[in-house]
């Protein structure tokens, strides 16, 4: 009974906080800058707390199911952290107004794999160099499962090339064929990823937070409950963050375009970045990299297939360039690991160049 009461109390607190802050954002005509910034910081703390809870649960579930780091990071962690921000454009397509929301939703769907291949990879590269400079690594390189990484990239690059071709020649029949191909591709990816064997030295977190603090058991049901609660924290935190960033935009006069194309995507991709960075710091490089590459493949297949089936799928120059940039960055990583048989940290920093070029294009 004690664990149930504890979980119920956590959910009740989260719900009360969410509705209170939403009420404040909709009813208060003039919030001070200090209040807005404080709530934005609080929302980020909620997101990061949810990420930590989710990552801890996923590690325990991987240990419970005897899965490799590549499988846990590439499927369980990747889909879990990608799902919250994916649902927003998908729901907009399925249930919203086609005229008003379709373009934004399609842009958001295609923005996700671009952000992951550029900004998320850049953050991982920076993390590696910081650890190396602090003498916590012998060299600035990723010690991930290279075979699993190569497999992920060999799925991702042709998938994005398929998306690009369908986008350039988007006849009705071709769109439907492309959607089916993408769904089959993701199913094949899951099958291959689940077959990856564990490497020597792969270890999982032994402590389950809900077990330590609430007295829950370490069985599959309680682990899944912690994962779901962690996802709820991520979703609630992201909604609050975007609400108050919007308020800050209106109050300060920051362009709504900058908000929608630069600030909001960074926030929605925060779970993947945070989890991968923390796993990198812990030396669990395969989990860290698989979390990013698995999310890349999920975002480039399932949400895109829904977009192809339920929208006109008319892309502008920015979306097409983002697809090309994502393919190019993935190809750079693939070529590097094929030649060097490892992943140097400097390779990931190249992602920052692509993202900087994107920012320059938006601001111009």
C-alpha positions as CSV (number, residue, x, y, z in Angstrom):
1,X,0.0,0.0,0.0
2,X,2.9,2.4,0.8
3,X,4.3,2.4,-2.7
4,X,0.9,3.0,-4.3
5,X,0.3,6.0,-1.9
6,X,3.7,7.4,-2.8
7,X,3.2,7.1,-6.5
8,X,-0.3,8.6,-6.2
9,X,1.2,11.5,-4.2
10,X,3.9,12.2,-6.9
11,X,1.3,12.2,-9.7
12,X,-1.1,14.4,-7.7
13,X,1.7,16.9,-7.0
14,X,2.7,16.9,-10.7
15,X,-0.9,17.4,-11.9
16,X,-1.5,20.2,-9.4
17,X,1.7,22.0,-10.4
18,X,0.9,21.6,-14.1
19,X,-2.6,23.0,-13.8
20,X,-1.6,25.8,-11.5
21,X,1.2,27.0,-13.8
22,X,-1.1,26.7,-16.8
23,X,-3.7,28.7,-15.0
24,X,-1.1,31.4,-14.1
25,X,0.0,31.5,-17.7
26,X,-3.5,32.0,-19.0
27,X,-4.9,34.4,-16.4
28,X,-2.0,36.6,-15.4
29,X,-1.8,39.6,-17.7
30,X,1.6,40.8,-16.5
31,X,4.2,38.4,-15.1
32,X,7.6,39.8,-14.2
33,X,10.7,38.6,-16.0
34,X,12.0,37.1,-12.8
35,X,8.8,35.0,-12.4
36,X,8.9,33.8,-16.0
37,X,12.6,32.9,-15.9
38,X,12.1,31.1,-12.5
39,X,9.3,29.0,-13.9
40,X,11.3,28.2,-17.1
41,X,14.1,27.0,-14.8
42,X,11.6,25.0,-12.8
43,X,10.2,23.4,-16.0
44,X,13.8,22.4,-17.0
45,X,14.3,20.8,-13.6
46,X,11.1,18.8,-14.1
47,X,12.2,17.6,-17.6
48,X,15.7,16.6,-16.3
49,X,14.2,14.9,-13.2
50,X,11.9,13.0,-15.5
51,X,14.9,12.1,-17.7
52,X,16.8,10.7,-14.8
53,X,13.8,8.7,-13.6
54,X,13.2,7.4,-17.1
55,X,16.8,6.5,-17.7
56,X,17.1,4.7,-14.4
57,X,13.9,2.7,-15.2
58,X,15.0,1.8,-18.7
59,X,18.4,0.5,-17.4
60,X,16.6,-1.7,-14.9
61,X,14.2,-2.9,-17.5
62,X,17.1,-3.8,-19.8
63,X,18.8,-5.7,-17.0
64,X,15.5,-7.5,-16.2
65,X,15.0,-8.5,-19.9
66,X,18.7,-9.3,-20.4
67,X,19.1,-6.9,-23.3
68,X,22.3,-5.4,-24.7
69,X,23.1,-1.7,-24.3
70,X,22.5,-1.3,-28.0
71,X,19.0,-2.7,-27.8
72,X,18.1,-0.8,-24.7
73,X,19.4,2.6,-26.0
74,X,18.3,2.1,-29.6
75,X,14.7,1.0,-28.9
76,X,13.5,1.4,-25.3
77,X,15.3,4.7,-24.4
78,X,15.1,6.1,-27.9
79,X,11.4,5.6,-28.5
80,X,10.5,6.6,-24.9
81,X,12.2,9.9,-25.0
82,X,11.3,10.6,-28.6
83,X,7.6,9.8,-28.1
84,X,6.5,12.9,-26.2
85,X,7.6,15.5,-28.7
86,X,6.6,13.2,-31.6
87,X,2.9,13.1,-30.4
88,X,2.5,16.9,-30.7
89,X,2.9,17.2,-34.5
90,X,1.3,13.8,-35.1
91,X,-1.8,14.7,-33.1
92,X,-1.9,18.1,-35.0
93,X,-2.0,16.1,-38.3
94,X,-4.5,13.5,-37.2
95,X,-6.9,15.7,-35.2
96,X,-6.1,19.3,-36.0
97,X,-6.9,21.7,-38.8
98,X,-5.1,20.7,-42.0
99,X,-5.0,24.3,-43.2
100,X,-3.5,25.8,-40.1
101,X,-1.2,23.2,-38.6
102,X,0.0,20.9,-41.4
103,X,3.0,22.9,-42.4
104,X,4.2,23.4,-38.8
105,X,3.6,19.7,-38.0
106,X,5.6,18.5,-41.1
107,X,8.4,20.9,-40.3
108,X,8.5,19.6,-36.7
109,X,8.6,15.9,-37.9
110,X,11.5,16.5,-40.2
111,X,13.2,18.8,-37.7
112,X,13.7,16.0,-35.1
113,X,16.1,13.8,-37.1
114,X,18.0,17.0,-38.1
115,X,18.4,18.1,-34.5
116,X,19.5,14.7,-33.4
117,X,22.2,14.3,-36.1
118,X,23.5,17.8,-35.6
119,X,22.9,19.4,-32.2
120,X,22.6,16.2,-30.2
121,X,25.8,14.8,-31.7
122,X,27.6,18.1,-31.1
123,X,26.7,18.1,-27.4
124,X,28.0,14.5,-27.1
125,X,31.3,15.6,-28.8
126,X,31.6,18.5,-26.3
127,X,30.9,16.2,-23.4
128,X,33.7,13.8,-24.6
129,X,36.2,16.7,-24.9
130,X,35.3,18.0,-21.4
131,X,35.8,14.6,-19.9
132,X,39.1,14.3,-21.7
133,X,40.3,17.7,-20.5
134,X,39.3,16.7,-16.9
135,X,41.5,13.6,-17.3
136,X,38.4,11.3,-17.0
137,X,39.1,9.8,-20.4
138,X,42.4,8.6,-21.9
139,X,41.5,10.1,-25.3
140,X,38.6,12.2,-26.7
141,X,36.8,9.3,-28.4
142,X,33.6,7.4,-28.0
143,X,33.9,3.8,-26.8
144,X,30.6,2.7,-28.2
145,X,29.7,-0.5,-29.9
146,X,31.0,0.3,-33.4
147,X,29.2,-2.6,-35.1
148,X,25.8,-1.5,-33.7
149,X,26.5,2.1,-34.6
150,X,27.4,1.2,-38.2
151,X,24.2,-0.8,-38.4
152,X,22.1,2.1,-37.1
153,X,23.7,4.5,-39.7
154,X,23.2,2.0,-42.5
155,X,19.5,2.0,-41.6
156,X,19.3,5.8,-41.2
157,X,21.0,7.1,-44.3
158,X,19.0,5.1,-46.8
159,X,15.8,5.9,-44.9
160,X,16.4,9.6,-45.1
161,X,17.4,9.3,-48.7
162,X,14.0,7.5,-49.3
163,X,12.3,10.4,-47.5
164,X,14.1,12.9,-49.7
165,X,13.2,11.1,-52.9
166,X,9.5,10.8,-51.9
167,X,9.5,14.5,-50.9
168,X,10.9,15.6,-54.2
169,X,8.6,13.5,-56.3
170,X,5.6,13.3,-54.0
171,X,2.9,11.7,-56.2
172,X,0.0,10.1,-54.3
173,X,1.0,6.5,-55.0
174,X,4.6,7.2,-54.2
175,X,3.8,8.7,-50.9
176,X,1.8,5.7,-49.8
177,X,4.5,3.3,-51.0
178,X,7.1,5.4,-49.1
179,X,5.0,5.3,-45.9
180,X,4.8,1.5,-46.1
181,X,8.5,1.1,-46.8
182,X,9.3,3.3,-43.8
183,X,7.1,1.3,-41.4
184,X,8.7,-2.0,-42.6
185,X,12.1,-0.4,-42.3
186,X,11.5,0.4,-38.6
187,X,10.2,-3.1,-37.9
188,X,13.4,-4.5,-39.5
189,X,15.5,-2.2,-37.5
190,X,13.9,-3.3,-34.2
191,X,14.5,-7.0,-35.2
192,X,18.1,-6.4,-36.0
193,X,18.8,-4.2,-32.9
194,X,17.2,-6.8,-30.5
195,X,19.6,-9.4,-31.9
196,X,22.7,-7.3,-30.9
197,X,24.9,-9.2,-28.4
198,X,26.1,-7.5,-25.2
199,X,29.8,-6.4,-25.3
200,X,32.2,-7.2,-22.5
201,X,31.9,-4.7,-19.6
202,X,28.3,-3.7,-20.2
203,X,26.7,-3.1,-16.9
204,X,23.3,-1.6,-15.8
205,X,22.2,0.5,-12.9
206,X,21.4,-1.8,-10.0
207,X,19.3,0.7,-8.0
208,X,15.7,1.4,-8.9
209,X,14.6,4.8,-7.6
210,X,11.1,3.7,-6.8
211,X,12.5,0.7,-4.9
212,X,14.8,2.9,-2.8
213,X,12.5,5.8,-2.1
214,X,9.0,4.3,-2.2
215,X,9.6,0.6,-1.4
216,X,8.5,-0.7,-4.8
217,X,9.7,-4.1,-5.9
218,X,12.2,-4.5,-8.7
219,X,9.8,-6.5,-10.8
220,X,8.9,-5.6,-14.4
221,X,5.5,-4.0,-13.5
222,X,7.1,-1.5,-11.0
223,X,9.9,-0.7,-13.4
224,X,7.4,0.1,-16.1
225,X,5.5,2.3,-13.7
226,X,8.6,4.3,-12.9
227,X,9.3,4.6,-16.7
228,X,5.8,5.9,-17.3
229,X,6.0,8.4,-14.4
230,X,9.4,9.6,-15.8
231,X,7.8,10.2,-19.2
232,X,4.9,12.1,-17.6
233,X,7.4,14.4,-15.9
234,X,9.1,15.0,-19.3
235,X,5.8,15.8,-21.0
236,X,4.6,18.1,-18.3
237,X,7.9,19.9,-18.1
238,X,8.1,20.4,-21.8
239,X,4.6,21.8,-22.0
240,X,5.3,24.3,-19.2
241,X,8.7,25.2,-20.7
242,X,7.1,26.0,-24.1
243,X,4.2,27.9,-22.5
244,X,6.5,30.2,-20.6
245,X,9.0,30.6,-23.4
246,X,6.1,31.8,-25.5
247,X,5.1,34.3,-22.7
248,X,8.7,35.5,-22.6
249,X,8.7,35.9,-26.4
250,X,5.6,38.1,-26.4
251,X,6.8,40.1,-23.4
252,X,10.4,40.7,-24.7
253,X,9.5,41.0,-28.4
254,X,11.6,38.0,-29.4
255,X,10.5,36.8,-32.9
256,X,8.0,34.0,-32.8
257,X,9.9,32.5,-35.7
258,X,13.0,32.2,-33.5
259,X,10.9,30.7,-30.8
260,X,9.3,28.0,-33.1
261,X,12.3,27.1,-35.1
262,X,15.2,27.4,-32.6
263,X,14.2,27.5,-28.9
264,X,11.2,25.1,-28.9
265,X,13.1,22.3,-30.8
266,X,16.0,22.5,-28.4
267,X,13.6,22.0,-25.5
268,X,11.7,19.1,-27.0
269,X,15.0,17.2,-27.9
270,X,16.3,17.9,-24.3
271,X,15.4,14.4,-23.0
272,X,17.6,12.6,-25.6
273,X,20.5,15.0,-25.1
274,X,20.4,14.8,-21.3
275,X,20.1,11.0,-21.1
276,X,22.9,10.5,-23.6
277,X,25.2,13.0,-21.9
278,X,24.6,11.4,-18.5
279,X,25.3,8.0,-19.9
280,X,28.5,9.3,-21.5
281,X,29.6,10.7,-18.2
282,X,29.0,7.3,-16.6
283,X,31.1,5.7,-19.3
284,X,28.1,3.9,-20.9
285,X,28.9,5.1,-24.4
286,X,26.9,2.4,-26.2
287,X,23.7,3.4,-24.3
288,X,24.5,7.1,-25.0
289,X,25.0,6.7,-28.7
290,X,22.2,4.2,-29.3
291,X,19.8,6.5,-27.6
292,X,20.5,9.2,-30.2
293,X,20.8,6.9,-33.3
294,X,17.7,4.9,-32.3
295,X,15.7,8.1,-31.9
296,X,17.0,9.2,-35.3
297,X,15.7,6.1,-37.0
298,X,12.4,6.2,-35.1
299,X,11.8,9.9,-36.0
300,X,12.7,9.3,-39.7
301,X,10.3,6.4,-40.1
302,X,7.1,6.3,-37.9
303,X,6.3,10.1,-37.7
304,X,7.3,10.6,-41.3
305,X,5.1,7.7,-42.5
306,X,2.1,9.3,-40.7
307,X,3.0,12.6,-42.4
308,X,3.1,11.0,-45.8
309,X,-0.3,9.2,-45.2
310,X,-2.2,12.1,-43.8
311,X,-0.8,15.4,-45.2
312,X,-0.1,16.9,-48.6
313,X,3.6,16.6,-47.7
314,X,4.8,19.8,-49.4
315,X,8.2,20.7,-48.2
316,X,10.1,24.0,-48.4
317,X,13.8,24.6,-49.0
318,X,14.6,24.6,-45.2
319,X,13.0,21.1,-44.7
320,X,14.8,19.7,-47.8
321,X,18.1,21.2,-46.7
322,X,17.6,19.7,-43.2
323,X,17.2,16.3,-44.8
324,X,20.4,16.7,-46.8
325,X,22.3,17.9,-43.7
326,X,21.1,14.9,-41.6
327,X,22.2,12.5,-44.3
328,X,25.6,14.2,-44.7
329,X,26.3,14.3,-41.0
330,X,25.4,10.6,-40.6
331,X,27.6,9.8,-43.6
332,X,30.5,11.6,-42.0
333,X,30.2,9.5,-38.9
334,X,29.8,6.3,-40.9
335,X,32.9,7.0,-43.1
336,X,35.0,7.9,-40.0
337,X,34.2,4.7,-38.1
338,X,34.7,2.6,-41.2
339,X,38.2,4.1,-41.7
340,X,39.3,4.5,-38.1
341,X,37.3,1.6,-36.5
342,X,36.4,4.1,-33.7
343,X,34.6,7.3,-33.2
344,X,36.8,10.4,-32.4
345,X,35.1,13.2,-30.5
346,X,36.0,15.8,-33.2
347,X,33.7,14.0,-35.7
348,X,30.7,14.7,-33.5
349,X,31.6,18.4,-33.3
350,X,31.0,18.7,-37.0
351,X,27.3,18.5,-36.2
352,X,27.6,22.0,-34.7
353,X,28.7,23.4,-38.0
354,X,25.5,22.1,-39.7
355,X,23.4,23.5,-36.9
356,X,25.1,26.9,-37.0
357,X,24.5,27.0,-40.7
358,X,20.8,26.3,-40.0
359,X,20.6,29.1,-37.4
360,X,22.3,31.5,-39.9
361,X,19.8,30.6,-42.6
362,X,16.8,31.1,-40.2
363,X,18.1,34.5,-38.9
364,X,18.8,35.7,-42.4
